[in-house]
Amino acid sequence: MFALSTGFGNLEAANAEDRRPTKYLERGYNPNNLETPHGVVNLEQPNVPTQPQHYQIHAFNKKPAASKPLWKTVNDYFTQPMPEHWFNGTMNEEFPAMAKQGMFELEPYFIGSAPLAQINNNGQWQKGSSGSPNSFTNSWFFEYGITDRLSFEITPSYNVNWGNQTGKGSYTSFNDLPVELLYNVFSTNNPSLTLYLGFQAPTGNYQNESSTDAGSGWGTWFFNFGLQSQWAFLISKHHVLNVAFWGIASQSTGNVSIKGTSATYGTDSGFNGTGSASQFGSEGIGLEYSLWSRKATLACDLYESWVAPIRTTGQEANGSYVNATSRWSQDFTVEPEFEYSFTEHLGLLVGLEITAAGRNTTASLSPEFALNAVY
């Protein structure tokens, strides 16, 4: 190749009619090609026209194609075709925004809970001393796609509590009402990133309760915020692993006046004072694995829920002053689940919530099931 830079002066002295190789005619990079004043001649096929040598050199020096950037490789993986499967979403995960405008999802949950033990501040279990009630909770999750990226959701619910070592029957109470907007940040479905913003309205009973089993509200408004991300991974050629990550929190907007018995703030009959709620929330991971058909799914939730300290001040019925602050409460929960979809629009979920660890909380065993409808 380098000989081309020194041989052109001598080429002018060559006989125009002479196509034979001489010491003045320099070879290029191809030993069968000969450069002459009249162009390039292939010695093996002298009568066949040959591409100009500088084009051949350019092609010879052409750099190999650059490898794909990492982001492109990742994007190609998540956008590749995957087997069709009818996932419902796990029972505790925060859901992504709806994929299309006008789509909606309705999912009623039915949850029973039996206390097993109390977990103290050091994480030690104290069996048989929880004093917590048995409970049944019914919640109705509803989500609607306002646009292809923005959704609205609301989840009304109520509790039925009984036991609590009182033997006074059961008590039904409505819970506070969460309302949220969900926004798909990147407009993609795999992976997706959803932003949560909303509020929780104080619709639940929180004071003047006939029993500590009879209320579960906070009595104040909360500001809700959080993130959810969802990823689908192709496992072999026939199975899909769907993974959801989430973290969501609620911040109180002010204090609340309390009169009488309040399960939330830990007051008794005759109390008059103020409660200061702070924050609560949860974070976790939901896993769904497609089984032998597009209808069957094995799932599991691993998550933590927490409540920050609550402060209560005021006077008891006997005139004594109260200034108490609760301790931080945490629950670490595992829930194996099974999903079965009758159609792409309707599915059934069953699971068992198991308290694995925690502190300043009640360990419980909670069987539950849900019906999921998407249209």
C-alpha positions as CSV (number, residue, x, y, z in Angstrom):
1,M,0.0,0.0,0.0
2,F,2.7,2.4,0.9
3,A,4.4,2.0,-2.6
4,L,1.6,4.0,-4.2
5,S,2.9,7.2,-2.6
6,T,6.3,7.0,-4.3
7,G,5.7,5.4,-7.7
8,F,3.5,7.9,-9.6
9,G,6.4,10.0,-10.9
10,N,7.9,7.0,-12.6
11,L,4.6,5.9,-14.1
12,E,4.7,8.9,-16.5
13,A,7.9,7.6,-18.0
14,A,6.4,4.2,-18.8
15,N,5.4,3.5,-22.4
16,A,1.7,4.1,-22.9
17,E,1.4,1.0,-25.0
18,D,3.4,-1.2,-22.7
19,R,1.1,-3.1,-20.3
20,R,3.9,-5.5,-19.2
21,P,5.1,-5.4,-15.7
22,T,8.5,-3.6,-15.3
23,K,10.5,-2.3,-12.4
24,Y,8.8,1.1,-12.9
25,L,5.3,-0.3,-12.5
26,E,4.4,-0.5,-8.8
27,R,2.2,-3.1,-7.3
28,G,-0.8,-2.2,-5.0
29,Y,-2.0,-4.1,-2.0
30,N,-3.4,-6.8,-4.3
31,P,-0.5,-8.8,-5.8
32,N,-2.6,-9.6,-8.8
33,N,-3.3,-5.9,-9.6
34,L,-0.8,-3.8,-11.5
35,E,-1.0,0.0,-11.6
36,T,-0.2,1.5,-15.0
37,P,-0.7,4.9,-16.6
38,H,-3.9,3.6,-18.1
39,G,-5.4,2.2,-14.9
40,V,-5.2,-1.0,-13.0
41,V,-4.6,-4.3,-14.8
42,N,-5.3,-7.7,-13.2
43,L,-2.4,-10.0,-14.2
44,E,-4.6,-13.1,-14.1
45,Q,-7.4,-11.5,-16.1
46,P,-5.9,-8.6,-18.2
47,N,-9.0,-8.1,-20.3
48,V,-11.4,-7.8,-17.4
49,P,-12.0,-4.2,-16.3
50,T,-10.8,-3.5,-12.7
51,Q,-12.1,-1.1,-10.2
52,P,-9.8,1.9,-9.7
53,Q,-7.1,1.1,-7.2
54,H,-7.9,4.0,-4.8
55,Y,-11.4,2.7,-4.4
56,Q,-10.1,-0.7,-3.6
57,I,-7.7,0.7,-1.1
58,H,-10.6,2.7,0.5
59,A,-12.6,-0.5,0.8
60,F,-9.7,-2.3,2.2
61,N,-9.1,0.3,4.8
62,K,-12.8,0.6,5.8
63,K,-13.2,0.2,9.5
64,P,-15.5,-2.6,10.8
65,A,-19.0,-1.6,12.0
66,A,-19.1,-0.2,15.5
67,S,-20.7,-2.4,18.2
68,K,-24.1,-1.4,19.5
69,P,-24.3,1.0,22.4
70,L,-25.3,-0.5,25.7
71,W,-28.6,1.4,25.7
72,K,-29.4,0.0,22.3
73,T,-28.7,-3.6,23.3
74,V,-30.9,-3.2,26.4
75,N,-33.7,-1.6,24.4
76,D,-33.6,-4.4,21.8
77,Y,-33.9,-7.0,24.6
78,F,-37.0,-5.4,26.2
79,T,-38.7,-4.7,22.9
80,Q,-38.2,-8.2,21.4
81,P,-41.4,-10.3,20.9
82,M,-42.4,-12.2,24.0
83,P,-44.9,-15.0,24.5
84,E,-48.4,-13.8,25.2
85,H,-49.4,-14.1,28.8
86,W,-52.3,-12.7,30.9
87,F,-50.7,-11.2,34.0
88,N,-52.9,-9.6,36.6
89,G,-50.3,-7.8,38.7
90,T,-49.5,-9.0,42.2
91,M,-51.9,-8.3,45.1
92,N,-49.8,-5.7,46.9
93,E,-47.8,-3.9,44.2
94,E,-48.6,-0.4,43.1
95,F,-49.8,-0.6,39.5
96,P,-48.5,1.2,36.4
97,A,-50.5,3.7,34.5
98,M,-53.0,2.3,31.9
99,A,-51.5,1.6,28.5
100,K,-54.2,3.3,26.5
101,Q,-56.8,6.0,26.9
102,G,-60.2,4.7,27.9
103,M,-58.9,1.5,29.5
104,F,-60.0,0.7,33.0
105,E,-59.3,-1.8,35.7
106,L,-61.5,-2.9,38.6
107,E,-60.1,-5.2,41.3
108,P,-62.0,-6.0,44.5
109,Y,-59.9,-7.5,47.3
110,F,-61.1,-9.7,50.2
111,I,-58.7,-10.1,53.1
112,G,-58.9,-11.9,56.4
113,S,-56.4,-11.5,59.1
114,A,-55.6,-13.4,62.3
115,P,-53.0,-12.1,64.8
116,L,-50.2,-14.4,65.8
117,A,-48.0,-12.4,68.1
118,Q,-46.7,-8.9,69.0
119,I,-43.3,-7.9,67.8
120,N,-41.5,-5.5,70.2
121,N,-39.0,-2.7,69.5
122,N,-36.1,-5.2,69.3
123,G,-37.8,-7.4,66.8
124,Q,-38.6,-10.1,69.3
125,W,-41.9,-12.0,69.0
126,Q,-44.1,-12.2,72.0
127,K,-46.7,-14.9,71.3
128,G,-50.1,-14.9,72.8
129,S,-49.9,-11.2,73.9
130,S,-50.9,-9.2,70.8
131,G,-54.3,-8.1,72.0
132,S,-55.1,-7.2,68.4
133,P,-58.4,-8.0,66.8
134,N,-59.3,-10.4,64.0
135,S,-60.2,-8.5,60.9
136,F,-61.8,-8.7,57.5
137,T,-61.0,-6.0,54.9
138,N,-62.8,-5.4,51.6
139,S,-61.3,-2.9,49.2
140,W,-62.2,-1.9,45.6
141,F,-59.4,-0.7,43.4
142,F,-60.4,1.3,40.3
143,E,-58.1,2.8,37.7
144,Y,-59.0,4.6,34.5
145,G,-56.8,5.8,31.6
146,I,-57.3,9.5,31.0
147,T,-54.7,9.5,28.2
148,D,-52.2,7.0,26.9
149,R,-49.8,8.1,29.7
150,L,-52.0,9.6,32.5
151,S,-54.4,7.5,34.7
152,F,-56.6,8.1,37.7
153,E,-57.1,5.7,40.6
154,I,-59.3,5.5,43.7
155,T,-59.5,2.7,46.4
156,P,-62.4,2.8,48.8
157,S,-62.4,0.2,51.6
158,Y,-63.8,-0.9,54.9
159,N,-62.8,-3.1,57.9
160,V,-64.8,-5.5,60.1
161,N,-62.9,-6.1,63.4
162,W,-63.8,-8.4,66.2
163,G,-62.1,-10.1,69.2
164,N,-59.3,-7.9,70.7
165,Q,-60.0,-9.9,73.9
166,T,-63.1,-7.9,74.6
167,G,-65.8,-10.3,73.6
168,K,-68.1,-7.4,72.6
169,G,-69.0,-8.5,69.0
170,S,-67.8,-7.0,65.7
171,Y,-67.3,-3.4,64.5
172,T,-67.4,-2.1,61.0
173,S,-65.7,1.1,59.9
174,F,-64.7,2.8,56.7
175,N,-61.1,3.6,56.0
176,D,-59.6,6.8,54.7
177,L,-59.9,7.3,50.9
178,P,-56.7,7.4,48.7
179,V,-57.1,9.2,45.3
180,E,-54.1,9.4,42.9
181,L,-52.9,10.4,39.5
182,L,-50.4,8.1,37.7
183,Y,-48.1,9.3,34.9
184,N,-46.0,7.1,32.7
185,V,-42.8,9.1,32.5
186,F,-41.2,7.5,29.4
187,S,-44.4,6.4,27.6
188,T,-43.0,2.8,27.3
189,N,-44.6,-0.3,28.7
190,N,-41.5,-2.5,29.1
191,P,-39.8,-1.2,31.0
192,S,-42.1,1.5,32.4
193,L,-41.7,4.2,35.1
194,T,-44.8,5.6,36.7
195,L,-45.0,8.6,38.9
196,Y,-47.7,8.8,41.7
197,L,-49.2,12.0,43.1
198,G,-52.4,12.2,45.1
199,F,-54.0,12.6,48.4
200,Q,-55.8,10.6,51.1
201,A,-59.1,12.0,52.4
202,P,-60.1,11.6,56.1
203,T,-63.2,9.5,55.5
204,G,-62.5,7.0,58.3
205,N,-63.6,7.1,61.9
206,Y,-60.8,8.2,64.3
207,Q,-62.4,9.5,67.5
208,N,-65.3,8.9,69.9
209,E,-65.2,5.3,69.1
210,S,-67.3,2.8,71.0
211,S,-64.3,0.4,71.0
212,T,-60.7,0.4,69.8
213,D,-61.9,-2.1,67.2
214,A,-64.3,0.5,65.8
215,G,-62.0,2.9,63.9
216,S,-59.1,3.0,61.5
217,G,-59.0,6.6,60.2
218,W,-56.4,9.3,60.7
219,G,-58.7,12.3,60.8
220,T,-56.4,14.5,58.6
221,W,-55.5,14.9,55.0
222,F,-52.4,13.2,53.6
223,F,-50.3,14.0,50.5
224,N,-49.4,10.8,48.6
225,F,-46.3,10.4,46.3
226,G,-44.2,7.6,44.9
227,L,-42.7,5.7,42.0
228,Q,-43.4,2.4,40.3
229,S,-41.4,0.6,37.7
230,Q,-42.2,-2.6,35.8
231,W,-39.9,-4.9,33.7
232,A,-40.6,-8.1,31.8
233,F,-37.8,-10.6,31.2
234,L,-37.9,-13.4,28.7
235,I,-36.9,-16.7,30.4
236,S,-36.0,-19.4,27.8
237,K,-38.5,-19.1,24.9
238,H,-41.8,-19.9,26.6
239,H,-41.8,-18.1,30.0
240,V,-41.8,-14.5,31.1
241,L,-40.7,-13.1,34.5
242,N,-42.6,-9.9,35.3
243,V,-41.0,-7.7,37.9
244,A,-42.5,-4.6,39.6
245,F,-40.7,-2.3,42.0
246,W,-42.4,0.4,44.0
247,G,-42.0,2.9,46.8
248,I,-44.9,5.1,48.0
249,A,-45.3,7.4,51.0
250,S,-48.0,9.6,52.6
251,Q,-47.3,12.8,54.4
252,S,-49.8,14.3,56.9
253,T,-50.8,17.9,56.3
254,G,-51.6,18.9,59.9
255,N,-52.7,18.0,63.4
256,V,-56.2,16.8,64.3
257,S,-58.4,17.3,67.4
258,I,-59.3,14.1,69.3
259,K,-62.1,13.5,71.7
260,G,-62.7,10.2,73.4
261,T,-61.5,6.8,72.3
262,S,-59.2,6.6,69.3
263,A,-57.5,3.4,68.1
264,T,-55.2,5.3,65.8
265,Y,-53.9,7.7,68.5
266,G,-54.2,5.4,71.4
267,T,-56.6,7.4,73.6
268,D,-59.3,6.3,76.0
269,S,-62.9,7.5,76.7
270,G,-62.9,11.1,78.1
271,F,-59.7,12.2,76.4
272,N,-59.5,15.7,74.9
273,G,-56.5,16.8,73.0
274,T,-54.5,16.7,69.7
275,G,-53.0,14.1,67.5
276,S,-50.0,14.7,65.3
277,A,-49.6,12.1,62.5
278,S,-46.5,12.1,60.5
279,Q,-45.8,9.7,57.6
280,F,-46.5,6.1,56.5
281,G,-45.7,4.1,53.4
282,S,-44.4,1.0,51.8
283,E,-41.8,-0.3,49.3
284,G,-41.3,-3.7,47.8
285,I,-40.9,-6.0,44.8
286,G,-43.6,-8.0,43.1
287,L,-42.7,-11.1,41.0
288,E,-44.9,-12.9,38.4
289,Y,-43.7,-16.0,36.5
290,S,-45.7,-17.5,33.6
291,L,-46.4,-21.2,33.9
292,W,-47.6,-23.9,31.5
293,S,-50.1,-21.7,29.7
294,R,-50.9,-18.0,29.3
295,K,-53.6,-18.3,31.9
296,A,-51.5,-19.5,34.9
297,T,-49.1,-17.4,36.9
298,L,-47.0,-18.0,40.0
299,A,-46.4,-14.8,41.9
300,C,-44.8,-13.5,45.1
301,D,-44.7,-10.1,47.0
302,L,-41.8,-9.1,49.2
303,Y,-42.4,-5.7,50.8
304,E,-42.1,-3.5,53.9
305,S,-44.7,-1.2,55.3
306,W,-44.0,1.4,57.9
307,V,-45.5,4.1,60.1
308,A,-43.5,6.9,61.5
309,P,-44.0,8.0,65.2
310,I,-47.3,9.6,66.2
311,R,-47.5,12.2,68.9
312,T,-50.6,12.6,71.2
313,T,-51.1,15.5,73.7
314,G,-54.0,16.4,75.9
315,Q,-55.9,15.5,79.0
316,E,-57.4,12.3,80.2
317,A,-60.9,12.2,81.8
318,N,-59.3,12.3,85.3
319,G,-57.5,15.6,84.4
320,S,-54.0,14.0,84.0
321,Y,-51.9,15.5,81.2
322,V,-50.8,13.2,78.3
323,N,-47.7,13.8,76.1
324,A,-46.9,10.6,74.4
325,T,-45.0,9.6,71.2
326,S,-45.3,6.2,69.7
327,R,-42.3,4.3,68.3
328,W,-41.5,3.6,64.7
329,S,-43.5,0.6,63.3
330,Q,-42.3,-1.7,60.6
331,D,-43.7,-4.9,58.9
332,F,-41.7,-7.1,56.6
333,T,-44.2,-9.3,54.7
334,V,-43.9,-12.3,52.3
335,E,-47.0,-13.3,50.2
336,P,-46.9,-16.3,47.8
337,E,-49.7,-16.1,45.3
338,F,-51.3,-17.9,42.4
339,E,-53.1,-16.2,39.5
340,Y,-55.5,-17.8,37.0
341,S,-56.9,-15.8,34.1
342,F,-60.1,-17.0,32.6
343,T,-59.7,-14.6,29.7
344,E,-57.4,-11.8,28.8
345,H,-59.9,-9.5,30.6
346,L,-60.7,-11.4,33.8
347,G,-58.5,-13.1,36.4
348,L,-58.6,-14.6,39.9
349,L,-55.8,-14.2,42.5
350,V,-55.3,-16.0,45.8
351,G,-52.5,-15.5,48.3
352,L,-51.4,-15.8,51.9
353,E,-49.7,-12.8,53.6
354,I,-47.2,-13.9,56.2
355,T,-45.4,-11.5,58.6
356,A,-41.7,-12.4,58.3
357,A,-40.3,-9.8,60.7
358,G,-40.9,-6.3,62.1
359,R,-40.9,-4.1,65.2
360,N,-43.6,-2.5,67.2
361,T,-46.2,-4.3,65.2
362,T,-48.6,-7.3,65.2
363,A,-47.5,-10.4,63.3
364,S,-50.4,-11.9,61.5
365,L,-51.5,-14.5,58.9
366,S,-53.8,-13.1,56.2
367,P,-55.4,-15.2,53.5
368,E,-56.8,-13.1,50.6
369,F,-58.2,-13.3,47.2
370,A,-59.1,-10.8,44.5
371,L,-60.9,-10.6,41.1
372,N,-59.2,-8.6,38.4
373,A,-61.1,-7.1,35.4
374,V,-59.4,-5.0,32.7
375,Y,-61.2,-3.5,29.7
